[in-house]
Amino acid sequence: MFRSLFAVSFLLLALFQVPMAKAESQPKEWTFLIFLNGNNNLDSFGALNINQMEKIGSNAKINIVVQWASLENGTVKRLYVKKDNDSSKVTSPVIENMGRVDMGDWRSLVDFVRWGSEKYPAERYFVDVWNHGSGWHDKKGGIGGPSPMDISYDDLSGNHMTTKQLALALNESAKIIGHKIDLYASDACLMAMVEIANEVKDSVDVFAGSEEVEPGAGWPYDTFLARWNALPDASPQNVAKVLSEEYAKSYQGTSNEVTFSAFDLSQLPALNASIRRFSESFQSLSTSAARQVLQAASRSQNFTNSDYVDFIDFMDNLRSSQISSLNMGALSDMKAATKAVIIANDTVRFPKAHGMAIWIPTSSYQYQQYSDLYSRLLFDQETRWGDVLKKMIR
């Protein structure tokens, strides 16, 4: 009976010449989803970066898909990036004109990933959030100029994504695609922090970003995509390494000071465990020894916000401080575990930037301003790093 029905169905299909599914509906190796929030003073760089993407364009290996918000145009468009020879104009087809969308709402990112993965399925997904960034906390009382709030600040709505909301967005996105996001990276400032990485570790395999602020032009999408296409093994780790290298290379010979790095998030549990052991041993330090640790933090490399400190440089300064009561074994384990997480680190004019920033306030004002918020982060809950900070500041 079933075989007969199958035979009839097959004949009907042949008679009516039912077409095969379109090529773009067949999964490719990668889909690159760029959530490009130009609803702010970075707007002009959005078109520049899309034009860079168009030098390479989507191909049989990679779908390049952009949700492009432009403050000047006042609209949000979804583009399928195709190769062209016009570097002055975005020519890629508009697949959907969405009108006004709040790009500071984390649910807009989820909606984009859902749409992009359904329309352009792939074995692997790279999600890129393009915008201002300010690390795990906002810039209250910080430097002048724009005041981004964590990431993806939308001037039209006044909304933004907090670190917790970014984690929510990526967690929902991972559910949509059916596995962890293979690679997540921020084309935004100050996002290569262990605190942010921990919030997304259950939904992302490889995480990348900059410890320092990024120049307005951000990533060199053309040279990055060219090298990505040429990779014989385009694993998430290798793609992240190429991005890190090309980003730093694009600013060599300029006056810019830049950093970029990538983390293997599967190594975070071991790092968190080593930090917790260090945190527990730290509580036995005397007040004077804790002050020496604070002094080591003050000497360490920081990034725009004085409380964003390079973790490895801090540990190196701790070791050279020769604090006799410090658990040097725990310190060594913590450094080794940190280096195992960092799979790429490229810098220009930042010899003390090793790839991972961490929150180390060196004043009671900084600590009190954010300590309650910090205690809600997964990183603090798993490592008790806040206890180290409290003892240092006290």
Summary of the structure (lengths in Angstrom):
residues: 394
radius of gyration: 23.1
end to end distance: 80.7
largest distance: 87.5
contacts: 1352
relative contact order: 0.11
helix: 44%
strand: 21%
